[in-house]
Amino acid sequence: MKRPQHIAFWIFSVFFCLSMLAGICELLGVSVCLFGTPLHGRLAVPICLSFLALTVCVVRALKRRRQTAENPHLYRLLSVCVSVACAALLLISIPLSLLTATSYADSRLSDDHAYKVFFEDSTDSDEPIAHVYKRYTPFLAVYRNSAVLYGFSGELESVEVVWSSAECTVQYPGYQDEAESADDLQMLSRKIPYEKS
């Protein structure tokens, strides 16, 4: 392996390992955050790109060795195996990332920075979902609980969150089930405990 290719190999190896570690943390319930937002399914992008770059480095190195080897078939077989492993990872990661991708439209942070609520726009209805996370650092958070904001009507900017030691109360404009006209708009609330019962 030439020196620039060798350096690239180690850079992408470290990047791949860090991305995989973040993916394993996500499976264990610890979300890696970027700019304060959990990455979730978007972790598949750095995993796939770094593994693809590693595959290119390895296949090129094997091709160079194959040209001077006594048994070139072994290096050809290794190249095929590495390429198949890369294709398998891509085929597995992309559908999984689509299943776990979550887009947050807005968020609220508690005064002590210990908890954060993310508001997910539901594609099925106009009622957003509030997800509560416990923050350990700006880069690590653990999911705690969630609730649908039933009857929501308005903009997420008008939502307020009241924090307490055991739960948060999300206050939002909306309509009760018995509302009969647009004049019945009022402030509704949902209590979300930090621990699931």
Salt bridges, closest charged atoms under 4 A:
GLU26 OE2 - HIS40 ND1 2.86
ASP106 OD2 - ARG108 NH1 2.93
GLU120 OE1 - HIS131 NE2 2.62
GLU167 OE2 - LYS191 NZ 3.66
GLU195 OE2 - ARG144 NE 3.85
